[in-house]
Amino acid sequence: MSNNDIVSGFDDEKDDSLKIRLQKVDSVDGCLVLYLTGYIDTYNSNFFQKRVTRAVEAGYTKLIFNCGGLNYVSSTGIGSFTAFLKAVKPRGGDLVLLEIQPKVYEVFQLLGFSQFFNIKDNLNEAVEFFGSETKTGGSDIFPKIFQCPICSRKLKATKSGRFRCSECKTILAIDNAGQVFLG
């Protein structure tokens, strides 16, 4: 099955610096695995965003990015992942990152984004995450202890909502799934 069979027109545009192969997850509605090979930087992030947005518009809101073949991500590339998260969350979706290479993970950590994303070790864990998401009531998520993405202060959230970091005063939001966002 080609990418265009899964998402119409997905392969109409190509970029040799970043290859994306799609795989549908039949056991979970709206779930798609995107195998990334190459790198994401300032020059190809727009191409990357357009392709993934096409998948989201086709109804895929549970995105699993297999980053095993991704050897570099710039801050602009991480911005793309953040944009996808903002696009799928209101539609009841989420995203999971898999097999992140150490030097790529380091960029996520340096920029404070590693805790915004669901990072799993393998595809089974990622599919399980989406499969269990609808079944659990969410009461086991709170209270949630996490680090402020800006100053690394340990914080505790008793429920979802918006609040301010007690240390650096950054405004943070936490959703019902326990995901932390800026703003």
C-alpha positions as CSV (number, residue, x, y, z in Angstrom):
1,M,0.0,0.0,0.0
2,S,1.5,3.3,-1.0
3,N,1.4,6.6,1.0
4,N,-1.1,8.0,-1.5
5,D,-3.5,5.0,-0.9
6,I,-3.5,6.0,2.8
7,V,-3.6,9.8,2.5
8,S,-4.7,11.1,-0.9
9,G,-1.9,13.2,-2.6
10,F,0.6,12.6,0.2
11,D,3.5,11.8,-2.1
12,D,2.7,14.6,-4.7
13,E,5.6,16.5,-3.2
14,K,9.0,15.0,-2.5
15,D,12.1,16.2,-0.6
16,D,15.3,14.0,-0.6
17,S,16.3,15.4,2.8
18,L,13.3,13.8,4.5
19,K,11.5,10.7,3.5
20,I,8.2,9.8,5.2
21,R,6.5,6.4,4.9
22,L,3.0,5.9,6.2
23,Q,1.5,2.9,7.9
24,K,-2.1,2.7,9.1
25,V,-2.9,1.2,12.5
26,D,-6.1,-0.7,11.9
27,S,-6.7,-1.5,15.6
28,V,-7.1,2.2,16.5
29,D,-9.4,4.7,14.7
30,G,-7.5,7.6,13.1
31,C,-4.1,6.2,14.0
32,L,-1.2,6.6,11.6
33,V,2.5,5.7,11.9
34,L,4.9,8.1,10.1
35,Y,8.4,6.6,9.6
36,L,10.8,9.5,9.2
37,T,14.2,9.1,7.5
38,G,16.7,11.9,7.1
39,Y,16.6,15.2,8.9
40,I,14.2,18.1,9.7
41,D,15.6,21.7,9.6
42,T,14.7,25.2,8.7
43,Y,14.8,24.4,5.0
44,N,12.5,21.4,4.9
45,S,10.2,21.9,8.0
46,N,7.6,23.6,5.8
47,F,7.5,20.6,3.5
48,F,7.3,18.3,6.6
49,Q,4.4,20.4,8.1
50,K,2.4,20.4,4.8
51,R,2.7,16.6,4.5
52,V,1.6,15.9,8.1
53,T,-1.1,18.5,7.9
54,R,-2.5,16.6,4.9
55,A,-2.7,13.5,7.0
56,V,-4.4,15.3,9.9
57,E,-6.9,16.8,7.5
58,A,-7.6,13.3,6.2
59,G,-8.8,12.4,9.7
60,Y,-5.6,11.0,11.2
61,T,-5.4,12.6,14.7
62,K,-3.5,9.9,16.5
63,L,0.0,10.2,15.1
64,I,3.0,8.0,15.9
65,F,6.3,9.4,14.6
66,N,8.9,6.7,14.3
67,C,12.1,8.7,14.5
68,G,14.5,5.8,14.2
69,G,15.8,7.0,10.8
70,L,15.9,10.7,11.9
71,N,19.4,11.8,12.4
72,Y,18.9,15.5,13.0
73,V,16.1,17.8,14.1
74,S,16.6,21.6,14.5
75,S,14.6,23.8,16.8
76,T,12.4,24.6,13.8
77,G,11.7,20.9,13.3
78,I,10.7,20.6,17.0
79,G,8.4,23.5,16.4
80,S,6.7,21.4,13.7
81,F,6.0,18.6,16.1
82,T,4.5,21.2,18.5
83,A,2.3,22.5,15.7
84,F,1.1,19.0,15.0
85,L,0.3,18.5,18.7
86,K,-1.8,21.8,18.7
87,A,-3.6,20.6,15.5
88,V,-4.6,17.2,16.8
89,K,-5.4,17.9,20.5
90,P,-8.6,19.8,19.8
91,R,-9.7,16.9,17.6
92,G,-9.2,14.4,20.4
93,G,-5.9,13.2,19.1
94,D,-2.3,13.1,20.3
95,L,1.1,12.2,19.1
96,V,3.7,9.7,20.2
97,L,7.4,9.8,19.3
98,L,9.3,6.5,19.0
99,E,12.9,5.4,18.7
100,I,14.4,8.8,19.0
101,Q,18.2,8.8,18.5
102,P,20.1,10.2,21.5
103,K,21.4,13.3,19.7
104,V,17.9,14.1,18.5
105,Y,16.4,13.5,21.9
106,E,19.1,15.9,23.3
107,V,17.6,18.7,21.2
108,F,14.1,18.0,22.6
109,Q,15.5,18.0,26.1
110,L,17.7,21.2,25.7
111,L,14.6,23.1,24.4
112,G,12.5,21.7,27.3
113,F,10.1,19.8,25.0
114,S,10.8,16.2,26.0
115,Q,8.1,16.2,28.6
116,F,5.4,17.7,26.2
117,F,5.5,14.7,24.0
118,N,4.6,11.1,24.7
119,I,7.8,9.2,24.0
120,K,7.6,5.4,23.8
121,D,10.1,2.7,23.2
122,N,8.3,0.7,20.5
123,L,5.3,0.6,18.3
124,N,3.3,-1.8,20.5
125,E,3.6,0.7,23.5
126,A,2.5,3.6,21.2
127,V,-0.5,1.7,19.9
128,E,-1.4,0.6,23.5
129,F,-1.2,4.2,24.6
130,F,-3.9,5.2,22.0
131,G,-5.9,2.1,22.6
132,S,-6.0,2.6,26.4
133,E,-6.6,6.4,26.1
134,T,-10.3,6.0,25.5
135,K,-10.8,3.3,28.2
136,T,-9.3,4.9,31.2
137,G,-11.2,7.5,33.1
138,G,-8.2,9.7,33.7
139,S,-8.5,9.8,37.5
140,D,-5.1,8.1,37.9
141,I,-3.3,11.0,36.2
142,F,-3.8,13.6,38.9
143,P,-2.2,14.7,41.1
144,K,0.7,15.0,38.6
145,I,4.2,16.0,39.5
146,F,6.3,17.4,36.6
147,Q,9.1,19.8,35.9
148,C,8.6,23.3,34.5
149,P,9.9,23.3,30.9
150,I,11.5,26.7,31.4
151,C,13.2,26.6,34.9
152,S,13.0,22.8,35.7
153,R,11.2,23.5,39.0
154,K,9.2,20.6,40.3
155,L,5.5,21.4,40.2
156,K,2.4,19.6,41.2
157,A,-1.0,19.8,39.4
158,T,-4.1,18.5,41.2
159,K,-6.3,18.9,38.1
160,S,-6.2,20.1,34.5
161,G,-6.2,23.8,33.7
162,R,-3.9,26.8,33.5
163,F,-1.5,27.9,36.2
164,R,1.8,29.8,36.8
165,C,5.1,28.3,37.7
166,S,6.0,29.4,41.2
167,E,9.6,29.9,40.3
168,C,9.9,31.6,36.9
169,K,6.2,32.7,36.6
170,T,5.7,31.0,33.2
171,I,2.1,30.3,32.4
172,L,1.5,26.6,31.9
173,A,-1.5,24.5,30.9
174,I,-2.1,20.9,31.7
175,D,-4.8,18.9,29.9
176,N,-7.0,16.0,31.1
177,A,-4.4,13.5,29.9
178,G,-1.7,15.2,32.0
179,Q,0.1,16.7,29.1
180,V,1.9,20.0,29.9
181,F,2.0,22.9,27.5
182,L,3.3,26.5,27.5
183,G,0.6,29.1,27.8
